[in-house]
């Protein structure tokens, strides 16, 4: 069983081929699927590695696939790929359990870093509680306004909506957002969302 196996699921042939080439060149084994259904149908026994899936696909979306993986109790870290403006979907995916998200067009180095982090994550949950405390401490150091902006970002709201809700200008939101990234030591929006969720600031919605 190869723990360094990446399952790429995307209905776009060009995206699948591009990711397969990139990961193979990095000496990472890849299997590709044109739909979430094909991936689930191909599962036999214990499955290993991690999953990269587009969030918007026909038949079964990346969100629905993530829910199925959770229901089947598969120990598969999932990275979701989103289009521009799909941050709310990415946030929803991370609340369900995705470990990361990347917006198209994504940087090759960023994707490889996310994949390697996801592969290392398997069986490495011992430091989770220490990580949670560390992120919670960073959040506690935020000002009230910075925390409000963080809540807006994690809810998937764009700067303009956050500005309207808080009665401040979009430019001021940008300044708070930059301060947040620095104080939280986040390299990207996905880092920021992940930290907030791990810290327990926002919990996943309960099923009906």
C-alpha positions in Angstrom: 0.0 0.0 0.0 1.5 3.3 -1.1 0.8 6.1 1.4 2.3 8.6 -1.1 -0.5 8.1 -3.6 -2.5 11.1 -4.8 -6.0 10.6 -6.2 -6.9 13.5 -8.6 -10.6 13.9 -9.4 -11.6 16.5 -11.9 -14.0 16.5 -14.9 -11.6 18.7 -16.9 -9.2 16.5 -18.9 -6.6 19.3 -19.2 -6.5 19.8 -15.4 -6.2 16.1 -14.7 -3.3 15.8 -17.2 -1.6 18.9 -15.9 -1.7 17.6 -12.3 -0.7 14.1 -13.3 2.4 15.5 -15.1 3.3 17.9 -12.2 3.0 15.2 -9.5 4.7 12.5 -11.5 7.6 14.9 -12.2 7.9 15.3 -8.4 8.1 11.5 -8.0 4.6 11.2 -6.5 2.4 8.4 -7.6 -0.9 9.6 -9.2 -4.2 8.1 -10.1 -6.8 10.2 -12.0 -10.6 10.0 -12.2 -13.0 12.1 -14.3 -15.7 12.1 -11.7 -16.2 11.5 -8.0 -18.5 8.5 -8.8 -15.6 6.9 -10.8 -13.3 7.4 -7.8 -15.8 5.9 -5.3 -16.5 3.0 -7.7 -12.7 2.3 -8.0 -12.2 2.0 -4.3 -11.3 -1.5 -3.2 -10.5 -2.3 0.4 -8.2 0.1 2.2 -7.4 3.3 0.4 -4.3 5.4 1.1 -2.7 8.7 0.2 -4.7 11.9 -0.3 -7.3 13.4 -2.6 -7.3 16.4 -4.8 -10.8 17.3 -6.1 -12.4 20.1 -8.0 -15.2 21.6 -5.9 -17.6 22.0 -8.9 -18.3 18.8 -10.8 -21.4 17.3 -12.5 -23.2 14.4 -10.8 -21.3 14.7 -7.5 -19.6 17.8 -6.4 -16.4 18.0 -4.4 -18.4 18.9 -1.3 -20.6 15.9 -1.7 -17.6 13.7 -2.3 -16.0 15.0 0.9 -19.2 14.2 2.8 -19.1 10.6 1.4 -15.5 10.2 2.5 -16.4 11.4 6.0 -19.4 9.0 6.1 -17.2 6.1 5.0 -14.6 7.0 7.6 -11.8 7.0 5.1 -8.5 8.4 6.4 -8.0 10.5 3.3 -6.8 14.1 3.6 -8.7 16.1 0.9 -7.5 19.2 -0.9 -10.2 21.0 -2.9 -9.6 23.1 -6.0 -11.9 26.1 -6.5 -12.5 28.6 -9.2 -12.1 32.4 -8.6 -14.8 33.6 -6.3 -15.6 30.2 -4.8 -14.1 30.9 -1.4 -17.5 30.3 0.4 -17.5 26.7 -1.1 -13.9 26.2 0.0 -14.8 27.4 3.5 -17.7 25.0 3.6 -15.3 22.2 2.5 -12.9 23.0 5.2 -15.6 23.0 7.8 -16.6 19.5 6.7 -13.0 18.3 6.9 -10.9 19.3 3.9 -7.3 20.0 4.9 -6.6 22.8 2.3 -8.0 24.6 -0.7 -6.3 26.2 -3.7 -7.8 28.7 -6.1 -7.4 28.4 -9.9 -5.0 29.2 -11.4 -2.8 27.7 -8.7 0.9 27.9 -8.3 2.7 24.6 -8.9 4.9 25.0 -5.9 1.9 25.8 -3.7 0.1 22.7 -4.9 3.1 20.5 -4.3 3.5 21.9 -0.8 -0.2 21.3 0.0 0.1 17.7 -1.3 3.2 17.0 0.7 1.6 18.5 3.8 -1.5 16.3 3.3 0.5 13.2 2.8 2.5 13.9 6.0 -0.7 14.5 7.9 -1.7 10.8 7.8 -1.0 9.3 11.2 0.4 12.6 12.5 -2.4 13.8 14.7 -0.4 13.7 18.0 0.5 17.4 17.7 -3.1 18.5 16.9 -3.9 19.7 20.4 -0.7 21.7 20.7 -1.5 23.2 17.3 -5.0 24.1 18.4 -3.7 25.9 21.5 -1.2 27.8 19.5 -3.8 29.0 17.0 -6.2 29.9 19.8 -3.5 31.9 21.5 -2.9 33.9 18.3 -6.7 34.6 17.9 -6.9 35.8 21.5 -4.3 38.4 20.7 -6.4 39.9 17.9 -8.3 43.1 18.5 -12.1 43.0 18.5 -12.3 44.5 15.0 -9.6 42.1 13.6 -11.6 39.2 15.0 -14.8 40.5 13.3 -12.9 40.7 10.0 -11.6 37.1 10.6 -15.2 35.9 11.2 -16.2 37.5 7.9 -13.4 35.9 6.0 -14.0 32.5 7.4 -17.7 32.9 6.5 -16.5 33.3 2.9 -17.5 37.0 2.6 -15.6 39.2 0.2 -14.0 42.4 1.5 -16.9 44.6 0.3 -19.5 42.6 2.2 -17.4 42.6 5.4 -16.9 46.4 5.0 -20.7 46.9 4.6 -21.5 44.7 7.6 -19.0 46.5 9.8 -19.7 50.0 8.5 -16.1 50.6 7.4 -14.5 51.0 4.0 -13.2 48.1 1.9 -9.7 49.6 2.1 -9.9 49.5 5.9 -10.9 45.8 5.7 -7.8 45.2 3.5 -5.6 46.7 6.3 -7.2 44.6 9.0 -6.9 41.5 6.7 -3.1 42.2 6.3 -2.7 42.6 10.0 -4.6 39.4 10.5 -2.3 37.5 8.2 0.7 38.8 10.1 -0.6 38.2 13.6 -1.9 34.7 12.7 1.3 34.0 10.8 -0.8 32.8 7.8 0.6 32.6 4.4 -2.7 32.4 2.6 -6.4 32.7 3.1 -6.6 28.9 3.3 -4.1 29.0 6.1 -6.2 31.6 7.9 -9.4 29.5 7.5 -7.7 26.3 8.7 -6.2 28.0 11.8 -9.6 29.4 12.8 -11.3 26.0 12.3 -8.6 24.1 14.2 -8.7 26.6 17.0 -12.4 25.9 17.4 -13.4 29.5 16.6 -16.0 28.2 14.2 -17.4 24.7 14.2 -18.8 22.8 11.4 -22.6 23.1 11.0 -24.6 20.3 12.5 -26.5 18.1 10.1 -30.3 18.4 10.1 
